[in-house]
Amino acid sequence: MSILKMNNHPLELFHRHKLNPILKAEDWPYQANSVFNPGATLLPDGTTLLLCRVEDRRGLSHLCAARSANGVDGWKIDPRPTLMPNPEHFPEELWGVEDPRITYVPELKKYAVVYTAYSSDGPGVALALTKDFVHFERYGMIMQPEDKDAALLPRRINGLWTLIHRPVSGVISAHMWISFSSDLRHWGGHKQILEARLGGWWDANRIGLSPPPIETPEGWLVIYHGVKQNAAGAIYRLGLALFDLEVPENCLKRGDEWVFSPKEQCDLCGDVDMVVFPCGTTLAPDGDTLRIYYGAADTSIAMAQGSVKAMLKWLEEHNCALK
């Protein structure tokens, strides 16, 4: 038994910011019902950019950018939607665009925004490239419904682009998968990489990628969400896993416990209660300090901070053989 498990008080890997929630619908320059589930990146000048999911009063979502010099406050929000659904040219966006994950791709010198396109057949995975978060080159839907919770790795592996995503093939279970492409449009080599556990586990039956994987010397560090159903509904919590750098379908470690869960009022109560759902992180210049930006109860945006080294150490001590 590890030292951490002998302690009655679990180690806090993430520390919430005292100003949470840091962004709310009331902050928006135009009418919105809720703002949540933002993709995140650090721009070259150090500015934090959040590409936020904004739900309007019809219940449909679009994406809007918010920028901050310190990543906490003083946000400058685009006065109009940054990426609107375009169902005339991309019919798969008929019912909105949601939950972006942002990856900077050095080879392309562009940001890859992988998001959920909500079509009449259900949610699918769509891709757009941008240099400035003003102009976007849409690739359309690259994974057909039902599929979501997707992000692109920042570099080719064995000559191929790599996408992690979460298809749904049955009514009960949903697992994490990986796929490969030479052109970002046509995908194959599909493999399941992380299975939702069974029974009473916190991540039983349904899991999915949260922010894009973080490249570390030890492997791709993945923060993923698990959904547990109970008599009161669903609880969304976060866990950790580690995948091989050059064979990313190989899971090296998986934590047995959740590491972050609904706790504060903004997490517990909202349009969907009991949800923490990050789609983006930023890594400080020290290569260790990680900020996660998460949707709180599908209503607002909050932030918590942790250490990559501490997460890797925790995984070493909480690695679970059950996959």
Phi and psi restraints in degrees (value plus and minus 20) as a CYANA .aco file:
   2 SER   PHI     -94.9   -54.9
   2 SER   PSI     141.4   181.4
   3 ILE   PHI     -79.8   -39.8
   3 ILE   PSI     -58.5   -18.5
   4 LEU   PHI     -83.1   -43.1
   4 LEU   PSI     -57.5   -17.5
   5 LYS   PHI     -94.6   -54.6
   5 LYS   PSI     -44.0    -4.0
   6 MET   PHI     -94.1   -54.1
   6 MET   PSI     -39.9     0.1
   7 ASN   PHI     -99.6   -59.6
   7 ASN   PSI     113.7   153.7
   8 ASN   PHI     -89.3   -49.3
   8 ASN   PSI     -38.8     1.2
   9 HIS   PHI    -127.2   -87.2
   9 HIS   PSI      94.2   134.2
  10 PRO   PHI     -84.0   -44.0
  10 PRO   PSI     127.5   167.5
  11 LEU   PHI     -84.7   -44.7
  11 LEU   PSI     112.5   152.5
  12 GLU   PHI    -111.1   -71.1
  12 GLU   PSI      86.9   126.9
  13 LEU   PHI    -100.4   -60.4
  13 LEU   PSI     -45.2    -5.2
  14 PHE   PHI    -144.7  -104.7
  14 PHE   PSI     115.7   155.7
  15 HIS   PHI    -135.1   -95.1
  15 HIS   PSI      99.5   139.5
  16 ARG   PHI     -89.9   -49.9
  16 ARG   PSI     128.5   168.5
  17 HIS   PHI     -98.6   -58.6
  17 HIS   PSI     124.7   164.7
  18 LYS   PHI     -86.7   -46.7
  18 LYS   PSI     -39.5     0.5
  19 LEU   PHI    -110.3   -70.3
  19 LEU   PSI     -17.3    22.7
  20 ASN   PHI     -77.0   -37.0
  20 ASN   PSI     122.6   162.6
  21 PRO   PHI     -95.1   -55.1
  21 PRO   PSI     122.7   162.7
  22 ILE   PHI    -105.8   -65.8
  22 ILE   PSI     -36.4     3.6
  23 LEU   PHI    -163.0  -123.0
  23 LEU   PSI     116.0   156.0
  24 LYS   PHI    -155.8  -115.8
  24 LYS   PSI     146.1   186.1
  25 ALA   PHI     -79.1   -39.1
  25 ALA   PSI     -51.8   -11.8
  26 GLU   PHI     -86.3   -46.3
  26 GLU   PSI     -39.0     1.0
  27 ASP   PHI     -99.3   -59.3
  27 ASP   PSI     -32.1     7.9
  28 TRP   PHI     -97.7   -57.7
  28 TRP   PSI     124.8   164.8
  29 PRO   PHI     -96.8   -56.8
  29 PRO   PSI     -23.5    16.5
  30 TYR   PHI    -161.0  -121.0
  30 TYR   PSI     148.3   188.3
  31 GLN   PHI     -86.1   -46.1
  31 GLN   PSI     113.3   153.3
  32 ALA   PHI    -166.8  -126.8
  32 ALA   PSI     129.0   169.0
  33 ASN   PHI    -101.9   -61.9
  33 ASN   PSI     -64.0   -24.0
  34 SER   PHI    -177.3  -137.3
  34 SER   PSI     135.6   175.6
  35 VAL   PHI    -152.4  -112.4
  35 VAL   PSI     109.7   149.7
  36 PHE   PHI    -185.3  -145.3
  36 PHE   PSI     159.7   199.7
  37 ASN   PHI      25.4    65.4
  37 ASN   PSI      40.7    80.7
  38 PRO   PHI    -107.6   -67.6
  38 PRO   PSI     120.2   160.2
  39 GLY   PHI     -93.7   -53.7
  39 GLY   PSI     136.9   176.9
  40 ALA   PHI    -162.6  -122.6
  40 ALA   PSI     129.4   169.4
  41 THR   PHI    -178.7  -138.7
  41 THR   PSI     138.0   178.0
  42 LEU   PHI    -118.4   -78.4
  42 LEU   PSI     105.4   145.4
  43 LEU   PHI     -98.2   -58.2
  43 LEU   PSI     144.3   184.3
  44 PRO   PHI     -75.0   -35.0
  44 PRO   PSI     -49.7    -9.7
  45 ASP   PHI    -107.0   -67.0
  45 ASP   PSI     -13.2    26.8
  46 GLY   PHI      71.2   111.2
  46 GLY   PSI     -24.8    15.2
  47 THR   PHI     -87.1   -47.1
  47 THR   PSI     116.9   156.9
  48 THR   PHI    -105.8   -65.8
  48 THR   PSI     107.3   147.3
  49 LEU   PHI    -133.8   -93.8
  49 LEU   PSI     106.2   146.2
  50 LEU   PHI    -129.3   -89.3
  50 LEU   PSI     108.4   148.4
  51 LEU   PHI    -121.9   -81.9
  51 LEU   PSI      80.2   120.2
  52 CYS   PHI    -112.4   -72.4
  52 CYS   PSI     123.5   163.5
  53 ARG   PHI     -99.6   -59.6
  53 ARG   PSI     104.4   144.4
  54 VAL   PHI    -138.4   -98.4
  54 VAL   PSI     100.3   140.3
  55 GLU   PHI    -119.1   -79.1
  55 GLU   PSI     108.8   148.8
  56 ASP   PHI    -108.6   -68.6
  56 ASP   PSI    -197.3  -157.3
  57 ARG   PHI    -100.8   -60.8
  57 ARG   PSI     -17.8    22.2
  58 ARG   PHI    -107.5   -67.5
  58 ARG   PSI     -36.6     3.4
  59 GLY   PHI      76.6   116.6
  59 GLY   PSI     -16.6    23.4
  60 LEU   PHI    -120.3   -80.3
  60 LEU   PSI     130.2   170.2
  61 SER   PHI    -134.8   -94.8
  61 SER   PSI     131.0   171.0
  62 HIS   PHI    -157.0  -117.0
  62 HIS   PSI    -198.8  -158.8
  63 LEU   PHI    -136.0   -96.0
  63 LEU   PSI     120.4   160.4
  64 CYS   PHI    -161.0  -121.0
  64 CYS   PSI     115.3   155.3
  65 ALA   PHI    -107.3   -67.3
  65 ALA   PSI     119.7   159.7
  66 ALA   PHI    -148.3  -108.3
  66 ALA   PSI     115.4   155.4
  67 ARG   PHI    -143.7  -103.7
  67 ARG   PSI     123.5   163.5
  68 SER   PHI    -165.3  -125.3
  68 SER   PSI     119.4   159.4
  69 ALA   PHI     -88.7   -48.7
  69 ALA   PSI     -52.6   -12.6
  70 ASN   PHI    -132.4   -92.4
  70 ASN   PSI     -20.6    19.4
  71 GLY   PHI      55.5    95.5
  71 GLY   PSI      -9.9    30.1
  72 VAL   PHI    -146.1  -106.1
  72 VAL   PSI     -69.0   -29.0
  73 ASP   PHI    -164.1  -124.1
  73 ASP   PSI    -193.1  -153.1
  74 GLY   PHI      44.6    84.6
  74 GLY   PSI      14.7    54.7
  75 TRP   PHI     -89.3   -49.3
  75 TRP   PSI     115.8   155.8
  76 LYS   PHI    -128.2   -88.2
  76 LYS   PSI      92.6   132.6
  77 ILE   PHI    -122.2   -82.2
  77 ILE   PSI     114.6   154.6
  78 ASP   PHI     -73.6   -33.6
  78 ASP   PSI     114.5   154.5
  79 PRO   PHI     -89.5   -49.5
  79 PRO   PSI     -36.8     3.2
  80 ARG   PHI    -153.9  -113.9
  80 ARG   PSI     142.7   182.7
  81 PRO   PHI     -73.1   -33.1
  81 PRO   PSI     119.3   159.3
  82 THR   PHI    -103.8   -63.8
  82 THR   PSI     -62.3   -22.3
  83 LEU   PHI    -155.2  -115.2
  83 LEU   PSI      85.7   125.7
  84 MET   PHI    -114.2   -74.2
  84 MET   PSI     131.4   171.4
  85 PRO   PHI     -77.2   -37.2
  85 PRO   PSI     124.4   164.4
  86 ASN   PHI    -149.4  -109.4
  86 ASN   PSI      48.4    88.4
  87 PRO   PHI     -85.7   -45.7
  87 PRO   PSI     -38.7     1.3
  88 GLU   PHI     -85.2   -45.2
  88 GLU   PSI     -62.0   -22.0
  89 HIS   PHI    -121.3   -81.3
  89 HIS   PSI     -42.6    -2.6
  90 PHE   PHI    -150.5  -110.5
  90 PHE   PSI      62.2   102.2
  91 PRO   PHI     -79.7   -39.7
  91 PRO   PSI     -38.9     1.1
  92 GLU   PHI     -88.6   -48.6
  92 GLU   PSI     -29.6    10.4
  93 GLU   PHI    -118.8   -78.8
  93 GLU   PSI       0.2    40.2
  94 LEU   PHI     -72.0   -32.0
  94 LEU   PSI     -63.4   -23.4
  95 TRP   PHI    -129.1   -89.1
  95 TRP   PSI       5.1    45.1
  96 GLY   PHI      93.6   133.6
  96 GLY   PSI     151.0   191.0
  97 VAL   PHI    -146.1  -106.1
  97 VAL   PSI     119.9   159.9
  98 GLU   PHI    -162.5  -122.5
  98 GLU   PSI     140.7   180.7
  99 ASP   PHI      27.9    67.9
  99 ASP   PSI      44.6    84.6
 100 PRO   PHI     -96.2   -56.2
 100 PRO   PSI     125.0   165.0
 101 ARG   PHI    -139.0   -99.0
 101 ARG   PSI     112.3   152.3
 102 ILE   PHI    -130.6   -90.6
 102 ILE   PSI     110.2   150.2
 103 THR   PHI    -149.9  -109.9
 103 THR   PSI     105.9   145.9
 104 TYR   PHI    -102.1   -62.1
 104 TYR   PSI     109.6   149.6
 105 VAL   PHI    -133.0   -93.0
 105 VAL   PSI      80.7   120.7
 106 PRO   PHI     -76.3   -36.3
 106 PRO   PSI     -58.2   -18.2
 107 GLU   PHI     -79.6   -39.6
 107 GLU   PSI     -56.8   -16.8
 108 LEU   PHI    -111.6   -71.6
 108 LEU   PSI     -35.6     4.4
 109 LYS   PHI      36.0    76.0
 109 LYS   PSI      17.9    57.9
 110 LYS   PHI    -162.0  -122.0
 110 LYS   PSI     141.5   181.5
 111 TYR   PHI    -113.7   -73.7
 111 TYR   PSI     111.6   151.6
 112 ALA   PHI    -115.5   -75.5
 112 ALA   PSI     101.0   141.0
 113 VAL   PHI    -126.8   -86.8
 113 VAL   PSI      90.7   130.7
 114 VAL   PHI    -123.0   -83.0
 114 VAL   PSI     106.7   146.7
 115 TYR   PHI    -162.1  -122.1
 115 TYR   PSI     149.4   189.4
 116 THR   PHI    -111.4   -71.4
 116 THR   PSI     104.2   144.2
 117 ALA   PHI    -121.3   -81.3
 117 ALA   PSI     103.6   143.6
 118 TYR   PHI    -116.2   -76.2
 118 TYR   PSI      80.9   120.9
 119 SER   PHI    -115.8   -75.8
 119 SER   PSI     155.4   195.4
 120 SER   PHI     -87.2   -47.2
 120 SER   PSI     -36.7     3.3
 121 ASP   PHI    -116.3   -76.3
 121 ASP   PSI     -18.2    21.8
 122 GLY   PHI      96.1   136.1
 122 GLY   PSI    -198.8  -158.8
 123 PRO   PHI     -97.2   -57.2
 123 PRO   PSI     118.5   158.5
 124 GLY   PHI    -153.6  -113.6
 124 GLY   PSI     153.4   193.4
 125 VAL   PHI    -116.2   -76.2
 125 VAL   PSI     107.4   147.4
 126 ALA   PHI    -141.9  -101.9
 126 ALA   PSI     140.2   180.2
 127 LEU   PHI    -153.7  -113.7
 127 LEU   PSI     119.9   159.9
 128 ALA   PHI    -160.6  -120.6
 128 ALA   PSI     125.9   165.9
 129 LEU   PHI    -130.8   -90.8
 129 LEU   PSI     126.0   166.0
 130 THR   PHI    -171.4  -131.4
 130 THR   PSI     131.3   171.3
 131 LYS   PHI    -121.1   -81.1
 131 LYS   PSI     -43.8    -3.8
 132 ASP   PHI    -155.9  -115.9
 132 ASP   PSI     -19.0    21.0
 133 PHE   PHI      38.7    78.7
 133 PHE   PSI       7.9    47.9
 134 VAL   PHI    -140.2  -100.2
 134 VAL   PSI     -69.1   -29.1
 135 HIS   PHI    -127.8   -87.8
 135 HIS   PSI     113.4   153.4
 136 PHE   PHI    -146.0  -106.0
 136 PHE   PSI     116.4   156.4
 137 GLU   PHI    -121.3   -81.3
 137 GLU   PSI      83.8   123.8
 138 ARG   PHI    -100.0   -60.0
 138 ARG   PSI     114.7   154.7
 139 TYR   PHI    -117.6   -77.6
 139 TYR   PSI     -28.4    11.6
 140 GLY   PHI      60.0   100.0
 140 GLY   PSI    -185.1  -145.1
 141 MET   PHI     -97.7   -57.7
 141 MET   PSI     104.8   144.8
 142 ILE   PHI    -128.3   -88.3
 142 ILE   PSI     -33.1     6.9
 143 MET   PHI    -154.9  -114.9
 143 MET   PSI     103.5   143.5
 144 GLN   PHI     -95.5   -55.5
 144 GLN   PSI     138.2   178.2
 145 PRO   PHI     -81.5   -41.5
 145 PRO   PSI     130.9   170.9
 146 GLU   PHI    -114.6   -74.6
 146 GLU   PSI     107.9   147.9
 147 ASP   PHI    -179.4  -139.4
 147 ASP   PSI     122.4   162.4
 148 LYS   PHI    -185.1  -145.1
 148 LYS   PSI    -184.7  -144.7
 149 ASP   PHI      32.7    72.7
 149 ASP   PSI      37.4    77.4
 150 ALA   PHI    -141.2  -101.2
 150 ALA   PSI     131.1   171.1
 151 ALA   PHI    -173.7  -133.7
 151 ALA   PSI     132.1   172.1
 152 LEU   PHI    -116.1   -76.1
 152 LEU   PSI     118.6   158.6
 153 LEU   PHI     -93.8   -53.8
 153 LEU   PSI     132.2   172.2
 154 PRO   PHI     -97.4   -57.4
 154 PRO   PSI     -29.1    10.9
 155 ARG   PHI    -164.0  -124.0
 155 ARG   PSI     138.5   178.5
 156 ARG   PHI     -88.3   -48.3
 156 ARG   PSI     129.3   169.3
 157 ILE   PHI    -144.2  -104.2
 157 ILE   PSI     100.1   140.1
 158 ASN   PHI      34.0    74.0
 158 ASN   PSI      19.7    59.7
 159 GLY   PHI      61.6   101.6
 159 GLY   PSI     -18.8    21.2
 160 LEU   PHI    -142.5  -102.5
 160 LEU   PSI     125.1   165.1
 161 TRP   PHI     -92.3   -52.3
 161 TRP   PSI     130.9   170.9
 162 THR   PHI    -147.5  -107.5
 162 THR   PSI     112.3   152.3
 163 LEU   PHI    -144.8  -104.8
 163 LEU   PSI     110.1   150.1
 164 ILE   PHI    -122.0   -82.0
 164 ILE   PSI     116.1   156.1
 165 HIS   PHI    -174.4  -134.4
 165 HIS   PSI     156.6   196.6
 166 ARG   PHI    -154.1  -114.1
 166 ARG   PSI      66.5   106.5
 167 PRO   PHI     -94.1   -54.1
 167 PRO   PSI     137.3   177.3
 168 VAL   PHI    -138.1   -98.1
 168 VAL   PSI      96.7   136.7
 169 SER   PHI    -129.7   -89.7
 169 SER   PSI     -29.9    10.1
 170 GLY   PHI    -163.1  -123.1
 170 GLY   PSI     157.0   197.0
 171 VAL   PHI     -96.4   -56.4
 171 VAL   PSI     -54.7   -14.7
 172 ILE   PHI    -114.9   -74.9
 172 ILE   PSI     -68.9   -28.9
 173 SER   PHI    -128.0   -88.0
 173 SER   PSI     130.5   170.5
 174 ALA   PHI    -166.5  -126.5
 174 ALA   PSI     107.3   147.3
 175 HIS   PHI    -141.2  -101.2
 175 HIS   PSI     149.5   189.5
 176 MET   PHI    -111.7   -71.7
 176 MET   PSI     117.4   157.4
 177 TRP   PHI    -146.8  -106.8
 177 TRP   PSI     146.1   186.1
 178 ILE   PHI    -151.1  -111.1
 178 ILE   PSI     125.5   165.5
 179 SER   PHI    -160.8  -120.8
 179 SER   PSI     142.1   182.1
 180 PHE   PHI    -151.7  -111.7
 180 PHE   PSI     132.2   172.2
 181 SER   PHI    -172.6  -132.6
 181 SER   PSI     129.4   169.4
 182 SER   PHI    -115.4   -75.4
 182 SER   PSI     -36.2     3.8
 183 ASP   PHI    -153.3  -113.3
 183 ASP   PSI     -13.3    26.7
 184 LEU   PHI      50.4    90.4
 184 LEU   PSI     -19.5    20.5
 185 ARG   PHI    -131.5   -91.5
 185 ARG   PSI     -60.7   -20.7
 186 HIS   PHI    -132.1   -92.1
 186 HIS   PSI     105.6   145.6
 187 TRP   PHI    -142.4  -102.4
 187 TRP   PSI     123.1   163.1
 188 GLY   PHI    -175.1  -135.1
 188 GLY   PSI    -186.0  -146.0
 189 GLY   PHI      42.4    82.4
 189 GLY   PSI      13.2    53.2
 190 HIS   PHI     -84.1   -44.1
 190 HIS   PSI     110.8   150.8
 191 LYS   PHI    -161.6  -121.6
 191 LYS   PSI     120.3   160.3
 192 GLN   PHI     -97.5   -57.5
 192 GLN   PSI     112.1   152.1
 193 ILE   PHI    -136.7   -96.7
 193 ILE   PSI     -42.5    -2.5
 194 LEU   PHI    -169.0  -129.0
 194 LEU   PSI     105.8   145.8
 195 GLU   PHI    -121.2   -81.2
 195 GLU   PSI     117.0   157.0
 196 ALA   PHI     -85.2   -45.2
 196 ALA   PSI     113.9   153.9
 197 ARG   PHI     -95.3   -55.3
 197 ARG   PSI     153.3   193.3
 198 LEU   PHI    -129.6   -89.6
 198 LEU   PSI     148.5   188.5
 199 GLY   PHI      57.8    97.8
 199 GLY   PSI    -155.4  -115.4
 200 GLY   PHI    -116.0   -76.0
 200 GLY   PSI     -10.8    29.2
 201 TRP   PHI     -79.5   -39.5
 201 TRP   PSI     134.6   174.6
 202 TRP   PHI     -84.8   -44.8
 202 TRP   PSI     -44.8    -4.8
 203 ASP   PHI    -136.1   -96.1
 203 ASP   PSI      17.2    57.2
 204 ALA   PHI     -97.5   -57.5
 204 ALA   PSI     119.8   159.8
 205 ASN   PHI      58.5    98.5
 205 ASN   PSI     -59.8   -19.8
 206 ARG   PHI    -163.9  -123.9
 206 ARG   PSI     101.3   141.3
 207 ILE   PHI    -153.1  -113.1
 207 ILE   PSI     150.5   190.5
 208 GLY   PHI    -190.7  -150.7
 208 GLY   PSI     135.9   175.9
 209 LEU   PHI     -82.5   -42.5
 209 LEU   PSI     120.0   160.0
 210 SER   PHI    -119.0   -79.0
 210 SER   PSI    -120.9   -80.9
 211 PRO   PHI     -96.2   -56.2
 211 PRO   PSI     148.8   188.8
 212 PRO   PHI     -78.9   -38.9
 212 PRO   PSI     127.7   167.7
 213 PRO   PHI     -77.3   -37.3
 213 PRO   PSI     129.3   169.3
 214 ILE   PHI    -127.8   -87.8
 214 ILE   PSI     103.1   143.1
 215 GLU   PHI     -99.2   -59.2
 215 GLU   PSI     103.7   143.7
 216 THR   PHI    -148.0  -108.0
 216 THR   PSI     144.4   184.4
 217 PRO   PHI     -79.2   -39.2
 217 PRO   PSI     -44.5    -4.5
 218 GLU   PHI    -109.1   -69.1
 218 GLU   PSI     -35.3     4.7
 219 GLY   PHI     128.4   168.4
 219 GLY   PSI    -196.2  -156.2
 220 TRP   PHI    -101.5   -61.5
 220 TRP   PSI      93.4   133.4
 221 LEU   PHI    -103.9   -63.9
 221 LEU   PSI     102.4   142.4
 222 VAL   PHI    -136.5   -96.5
 222 VAL   PSI     105.8   145.8
 223 ILE   PHI    -117.8   -77.8
 223 ILE   PSI     101.8   141.8
 224 TYR   PHI    -147.7  -107.7
 224 TYR   PSI     139.7   179.7
 225 HIS   PHI    -125.2   -85.2
 225 HIS   PSI     125.6   165.6
 226 GLY   PHI    -142.5  -102.5
 226 GLY   PSI     127.3   167.3
 227 VAL   PHI    -139.3   -99.3
 227 VAL   PSI     100.5   140.5
 228 LYS   PHI    -130.5   -90.5
 228 LYS   PSI     108.6   148.6
 229 GLN   PHI    -112.0   -72.0
 229 GLN   PSI     113.3   153.3
 230 ASN   PHI    -156.4  -116.4
 230 ASN   PSI    -192.7  -152.7
 231 ALA   PHI     -82.4   -42.4
 231 ALA   PSI     -45.0    -5.0
 232 ALA   PHI    -114.2   -74.2
 232 ALA   PSI     -25.2    14.8
 233 GLY   PHI     110.8   150.8
 233 GLY   PSI    -167.7  -127.7
 234 ALA   PHI    -127.9   -87.9
 234 ALA   PSI     126.4   166.4
 235 ILE   PHI    -141.0  -101.0
 235 ILE   PSI     105.1   145.1
 236 TYR   PHI    -118.8   -78.8
 236 TYR   PSI      99.6   139.6
 237 ARG   PHI    -147.7  -107.7
 237 ARG   PSI     149.9   189.9
 238 LEU   PHI    -136.6   -96.6
 238 LEU   PSI     122.5   162.5
 239 GLY   PHI    -152.2  -112.2
 239 GLY   PSI     157.9   197.9
 240 LEU   PHI    -144.7  -104.7
 240 LEU   PSI     126.5   166.5
 241 ALA   PHI    -167.5  -127.5
 241 ALA   PSI     140.8   180.8
 242 LEU   PHI    -151.5  -111.5
 242 LEU   PSI     114.1   154.1
 243 PHE   PHI    -143.4  -103.4
 243 PHE   PSI     131.6   171.6
 244 ASP   PHI     -80.7   -40.7
 244 ASP   PSI     117.7   157.7
 245 LEU   PHI     -83.3   -43.3
 245 LEU   PSI     -61.7   -21.7
 246 GLU   PHI    -123.3   -83.3
 246 GLU   PSI     -32.1     7.9
 247 VAL   PHI    -149.4  -109.4
 247 VAL   PSI      52.3    92.3
 248 PRO   PHI     -87.4   -47.4
 248 PRO   PSI     -27.2    12.8
 249 GLU   PHI     -98.6   -58.6
 249 GLU   PSI     -29.6    10.4
 250 ASN   PHI    -111.3   -71.3
 250 ASN   PSI      96.2   136.2
 251 CYS   PHI    -103.2   -63.2
 251 CYS   PSI     101.5   141.5
 252 LEU   PHI    -109.7   -69.7
 252 LEU   PSI     -58.7   -18.7
 253 LYS   PHI    -167.3  -127.3
 253 LYS   PSI     130.0   170.0
 254 ARG   PHI    -165.4  -125.4
 254 ARG   PSI     109.2   149.2
 255 GLY   PHI     -91.1   -51.1
 255 GLY   PSI     129.4   169.4
 256 ASP   PHI    -108.3   -68.3
 256 ASP   PSI     -46.3    -6.3
 257 GLU   PHI    -132.0   -92.0
 257 GLU   PSI     142.7   182.7
 258 TRP   PHI     -96.1   -56.1
 258 TRP   PSI     136.4   176.4
 259 VAL   PHI    -135.8   -95.8
 259 VAL   PSI     -29.8    10.2
 260 PHE   PHI    -176.4  -136.4
 260 PHE   PSI     115.6   155.6
 261 SER   PHI    -169.3  -129.3
 261 SER   PSI     144.6   184.6
 262 PRO   PHI     -76.9   -36.9
 262 PRO   PSI     112.4   152.4
 263 LYS   PHI    -165.0  -125.0
 263 LYS   PSI     -67.9   -27.9
 264 GLU   PHI    -104.2   -64.2
 264 GLU   PSI     146.5   186.5
 265 GLN   PHI     -77.6   -37.6
 265 GLN   PSI     -58.8   -18.8
 266 CYS   PHI     -89.3   -49.3
 266 CYS   PSI     -42.5    -2.5
 267 ASP   PHI    -102.4   -62.4
 267 ASP   PSI     -52.5   -12.5
 268 LEU   PHI    -102.9   -62.9
 268 LEU   PSI     -53.6   -13.6
 269 CYS   PHI    -150.3  -110.3
 269 CYS   PSI     110.1   150.1
 270 GLY   PHI     157.8   197.8
 270 GLY   PSI    -175.0  -135.0
 271 ASP   PHI     -82.1   -42.1
 271 ASP   PSI     -55.7   -15.7
 272 VAL   PHI    -150.8  -110.8
 272 VAL   PSI      88.4   128.4
 273 ASP   PHI     -87.0   -47.0
 273 ASP   PSI     136.6   176.6
 274 MET   PHI      43.2    83.2
 274 MET   PSI      29.6    69.6
 275 VAL   PHI    -153.2  -113.2
 275 VAL   PSI     106.7   146.7
 276 VAL   PHI    -140.3  -100.3
 276 VAL   PSI     104.9   144.9
 277 PHE   PHI    -164.4  -124.4
 277 PHE   PSI      68.8   108.8
 278 PRO   PHI    -104.6   -64.6
 278 PRO   PSI     117.4   157.4
 279 CYS   PHI    -132.1   -92.1
 279 CYS   PSI     -26.8    13.2
 280 GLY   PHI    -168.8  -128.8
 280 GLY   PSI     132.2   172.2
 281 THR   PHI    -155.8  -115.8
 281 THR   PSI     141.3   181.3
 282 THR   PHI    -149.1  -109.1
 282 THR   PSI     120.7   160.7
 283 LEU   PHI    -129.6   -89.6
 283 LEU   PSI     105.6   145.6
 284 ALA   PHI     -88.1   -48.1
 284 ALA   PSI     142.6   182.6
 285 PRO   PHI     -77.5   -37.5
 285 PRO   PSI     -40.3    -0.3
 286 ASP   PHI     -93.2   -53.2
 286 ASP   PSI     -26.4    13.6
 287 GLY   PHI      53.7    93.7
 287 GLY   PSI     -12.3    27.7
 288 ASP   PHI    -149.6  -109.6
 288 ASP   PSI     -60.4   -20.4
 289 THR   PHI     -95.0   -55.0
 289 THR   PSI      97.8   137.8
 290 LEU   PHI    -135.6   -95.6
 290 LEU   PSI     109.2   149.2
 291 ARG   PHI    -125.6   -85.6
 291 ARG   PSI     112.1   152.1
 292 ILE   PHI    -128.3   -88.3
 292 ILE   PSI     112.4   152.4
 293 TYR   PHI    -128.6   -88.6
 293 TYR   PSI     101.4   141.4
 294 TYR   PHI    -151.5  -111.5
 294 TYR   PSI     131.3   171.3
 295 GLY   PHI     -95.6   -55.6
 295 GLY   PSI     108.0   148.0
 296 ALA   PHI    -124.4   -84.4
 296 ALA   PSI      91.8   131.8
 297 ALA   PHI      34.7    74.7
 297 ALA   PSI      13.4    53.4
 298 ASP   PHI      33.1    73.1
 298 ASP   PSI      11.6    51.6
 299 THR   PHI    -151.7  -111.7
 299 THR   PSI     -59.9   -19.9
 300 SER   PHI    -161.5  -121.5
 300 SER   PSI     159.2   199.2
 301 ILE   PHI    -136.7   -96.7
 301 ILE   PSI     111.9   151.9
 302 ALA   PHI    -147.1  -107.1
 302 ALA   PSI     149.9   189.9
 303 MET   PHI    -157.7  -117.7
 303 MET   PSI     123.6   163.6
 304 ALA   PHI    -157.9  -117.9
 304 ALA   PSI     135.8   175.8
 305 GLN   PHI    -144.5  -104.5
 305 GLN   PSI     121.8   161.8
 306 GLY   PHI    -168.3  -128.3
 306 GLY   PSI    -193.1  -153.1
 307 SER   PHI    -141.4  -101.4
 307 SER   PSI     108.7   148.7
 308 VAL   PHI     -81.7   -41.7
 308 VAL   PSI     -62.5   -22.5
 309 LYS   PHI     -80.7   -40.7
 309 LYS   PSI     -60.8   -20.8
 310 ALA   PHI     -86.5   -46.5
 310 ALA   PSI     -56.6   -16.6
 311 MET   PHI     -86.1   -46.1
 311 MET   PSI     -62.5   -22.5
 312 LEU   PHI     -84.9   -44.9
 312 LEU   PSI     -59.9   -19.9
 313 LYS   PHI     -84.7   -44.7
 313 LYS   PSI     -63.4   -23.4
 314 TRP   PHI     -79.3   -39.3
 314 TRP   PSI     -62.1   -22.1
 315 LEU   PHI     -82.2   -42.2
 315 LEU   PSI     -59.3   -19.3
 316 GLU   PHI     -80.6   -40.6
 316 GLU   PSI     -58.0   -18.0
 317 GLU   PHI    -107.7   -67.7
 317 GLU   PSI     -37.0     3.0
 318 HIS   PHI    -139.0   -99.0
 318 HIS   PSI      -3.0    37.0
 319 ASN   PHI     -80.9   -40.9
 319 ASN   PSI     111.0   151.0
 320 CYS   PHI    -134.7   -94.7
 320 CYS   PSI     111.9   151.9
 321 ALA   PHI     -91.5   -51.5
 321 ALA   PSI     -44.8    -4.8
 322 LEU   PHI     -93.4   -53.4
 322 LEU   PSI     102.6   142.6
